[in-house]
Amino acid sequence: MFALGRVDKGVNCSVVGCANKAVRSLSRSDIGSSGLSVGGEGRRAYLCHDHYKAWKKATKNSRSLERSRW
């Protein structure tokens, strides 16, 4: 099986102070409103399981409102 993305290749979490392996990739603009301090550069940010859960919980209302506009 081919590893297509950086998450499959084993990139670390982009949150400052975290060294866990990333499980999800999100755009930096999506993470900006959640309160997580993301370091590094580029358009994408990578989150480990724990920080992805924190992002989901912090942005639950805004994502729900965004889906209802469709």
C-alpha positions as CSV (number, residue, x, y, z in Angstrom):
1,M,0.0,0.0,0.0
2,F,1.2,3.5,-0.9
3,A,1.6,6.3,1.7
4,L,0.1,9.2,-0.1
5,G,0.0,12.0,2.5
6,R,2.2,13.3,5.2
7,V,0.0,11.8,8.0
8,D,0.6,8.3,6.5
9,K,4.3,9.0,6.3
10,G,4.4,9.8,10.1
11,V,4.5,13.5,10.5
12,N,4.3,14.8,14.1
13,C,1.5,17.0,15.6
14,S,1.9,20.7,14.8
15,V,0.7,22.0,18.2
16,V,3.5,23.6,20.2
17,G,5.0,21.3,22.8
18,C,3.4,18.1,21.4
19,A,5.5,15.3,19.9
20,N,2.8,12.7,19.2
21,K,2.1,11.3,15.7
22,A,-0.5,13.2,13.7
23,V,-3.8,11.5,12.7
24,R,-5.5,14.3,10.9
25,S,-4.6,17.2,8.7
26,L,-6.5,20.5,8.7
27,S,-6.1,23.9,7.2
28,R,-4.5,26.5,9.4
29,S,-7.5,28.8,9.0
30,D,-9.8,26.1,10.5
31,I,-7.6,25.7,13.5
32,G,-7.1,29.4,14.2
33,S,-10.5,29.8,15.9
34,S,-10.1,26.9,18.3
35,G,-7.5,28.3,20.6
36,L,-4.8,25.7,19.8
37,S,-1.3,27.2,19.4
38,V,0.0,25.8,16.2
39,G,3.7,26.3,15.3
40,G,5.5,26.0,12.0
41,E,4.6,27.2,8.6
42,G,2.6,26.1,5.6
43,R,-1.1,25.9,4.7
44,R,-1.8,22.6,6.6
45,A,-1.5,21.8,10.2
46,Y,-1.3,18.3,11.6
47,L,-3.1,17.2,14.8
48,C,-2.7,14.1,17.0
49,H,-5.7,12.3,18.4
50,D,-5.9,14.3,21.6
51,H,-5.6,17.7,19.9
52,Y,-8.0,16.7,17.2
53,K,-10.6,15.9,19.8
54,A,-10.0,19.2,21.5
55,W,-10.4,21.0,18.2
56,K,-13.7,19.2,17.5
57,K,-15.0,20.1,20.9
58,A,-14.0,23.8,20.6
59,T,-15.5,24.2,17.1
60,K,-18.6,22.1,17.5
61,N,-21.1,25.1,17.3
62,S,-19.4,26.9,14.5
63,R,-19.1,23.7,12.4
64,S,-22.8,23.0,13.0
65,L,-23.8,26.4,11.9
66,E,-21.6,26.1,8.8
67,R,-23.3,22.8,7.8
68,S,-26.8,24.3,8.3
69,R,-26.0,27.0,5.7
70,W,-25.8,24.4,2.9
